[in-house]
Amino acid sequence: MQNGFNLLAIYTSNLFGIMVILTVIMGGAWKLKGRTRENRLFRIMILMVLFSCFVDPLCYTLDGKPGLLVKIVYTIGTYWEYVCNIIIGPAMLAFIARHIHGRFSKKQRIFCGLIVWIAAFFLLSNTIFPLIFSIDANNHYERGPLYNVFIVVNTVMIIDGVYLYVRGKIRGGILKFFPVWQFILPLVIGLTSSWLFYGISMTFPSFAVSIAGILYSLQNEAMYLDGLTGLYNRYYLEHIKEELSLYRGRKKKNANITAMMLDMNGFKSINDRFGHATGDEALINMSEILRGSIGEMGSVIRYAGDEFIVLLNTQEERSIEKCLKELNDEVAEFNEKGEAPYNLSYSIGYSKLDLMNQTVNEIMNEIDRKMYEDKKRFYKENENYDRRRNRREN
């Protein structure tokens, strides 16, 4: 024992966290999402937790050791841990939001940003007025009277994450599945233990276990995900079709779902003019726009090539029109930015599911027919679309 805490236990818990993170990294499964924002958030969490599992036991080791260099290293390491708490929590919240809802909404960004800035203000002020923590002349760490500010910050992030998950489950109905509890629970246990019992180093090992929980959930979803876009694939569609068939078979109630089929206009032209790599980029951009526009209201499936199926968990005309308007606005905004050598466009057809009178396959055929009717109208009205819109050359 030293200074009231057990260094061996601290080394062991953080070594466990390091092993968990290294297993995740070496397994390579965290690259499932390719180039998406979710993947970047996952990388941030992995790298920060890994480094913190080295820093945390170092700080405990330096506690009470004499010397100016020790004080400098100890102070920097301690600030690093607090900064990580500020960053990792919001990153995990943003990951949950993007994965379940397809976007990190403006309201969520403002709310999260406000919490982060408050925590950052107190941490910056701590360099002048040590109210969060202090390291005395003998290099002993002490929690300050405002230490609980960071406990509140982490608690708010966890509660918000649970709220986003529950709201997504309620609004997404049978169309969503991604269990949050298996990586929220380790955080709650780890943070609570570290808060109540100073000297129990559980914060960053619990983050490591939570990241492994995220990975476990991603692996469960992997067979249902398209490798390029990160959207659901046809296996997921078959899963949903089976679920819908159960609704129809029971003859008790109708599934409150609207099905849409969307096809990109001029996609072949993008491939021919700019190459397949750019074509893949266009698919990814369209996919992210779709996920962001549909959000928690449903699921987006890459059906084949540049064809997508959207399943909305609603049949209210107002909600359907809102999703379509948001999709149209997002595509228009993308084109106005002019950051890509092409413009995005799409044709769409949709139908409200009537499982009492139609089979799932009949519904699929109906939205396919409506989509092609919309595409014919589009090309009739835009005969020179490929030359006029996708006009930039390599």
Steps between C-alpha positions, in 0.01 A plus 500: 500500500616858427315824579183308575472316168623172358737552206488134400122514468526822301760353262288187459176684415669728247695211350167329451371812324810508276454133409136558412583797274793322334277202431250734333776665292674178396168340411445780251121466537471867601560583130157359414361840412771602257514875443195608697492752783406223741830332425695818571322540833579139583868559424510805726351303788735204448820704486413730791399213727811301408733789582309580820543143624876569493474848652269409789733251676793735432321778690429272795866393501622860508271597788713611795833469316724808541636720224400778260506270196269259679259785575500614135442151361239424768313824429502448121384140541217601732380773266512248215266267690250778562517610135434139395192495720381814321561354152420128527152551650377729219672280239310197626177700507559616142573140398171378649309784335654438157461126518139497615370824350734552205610844620609703800222759495559872539318503834714213624818672380403823677407318820814286493719797409359702790579222748851460358573873512384521861730212595786649298451839669526347847803295396676804353416702811656227708845614382443821702246394763546128577135417568483181292823345624836603641849354529664634814865574576556133588349390165187356659182515291182626667148536364364853521155622605385516135625153406138386476456727196664228292288230659193701400635543144551125457163424657322742265672340198394150611141607565486676162637188328233283665235756400612494136495121501154469656356765268649322201353166608156653550495685168687237301274211600606168349732679259784565744722286717819605676520421874652792690486347847797272453737794472310754715498268803883461529531880489251544782676241716851629427425870546297440815777288654768759421284778640413328828837337567808704411786264422286256304612559142192394305416797276706423191485118530120539506522715184704218344232243589235734358691527172518121488123502558456734203713267291292202609184680392661595166603141440144386569385747240784425255312238300223754448728783385619602156881509494531820294232730639439365850125487423293191557519240220263252339546251783347760730221554250426127505498515882248785492290324236475201731392727785241664277372163385434414865284812527307395195468140617347598833227704332479702820654830406668675214865604517513879507772524235555689175737346244701707254729405213760753387736487202782748426467691172807515278704256708638322192617837369691565824677166467577552131630855536685487832570133568359241736681640806309826456186298436552327836546841660169614349328192645648573842390865485149402395490241777598751769241746373233230509590388851505857625168587335316189620665495842309326775185471289613188322773302327691542175603194299740481207296275274721463194760722336363852524155391617386554858195398697374716784262363762327769706334406827200719423213540257416857594511713187647793689794293627560347157503843335736630768750220428475555124546875538802452723650256252445742213649790701807296600568401138453862385740620772760241396478612137518869591826448689661375178766303687461192278552482121141381461151586616267259675147430383248222557165356400268357762178307540321412822196323635340449839504136600160332504587153622136401532455519124853470356797271537841647570616411148199676347588812697862480381387472140270799547768737633739377229244587233431843651872575520553420131201715409664788687831431322332507159341835585835634617690408183215620281520840669882499513611349170854640528542428872826301474674765292355799683522391865800263514700734282844518661777300342800335669 
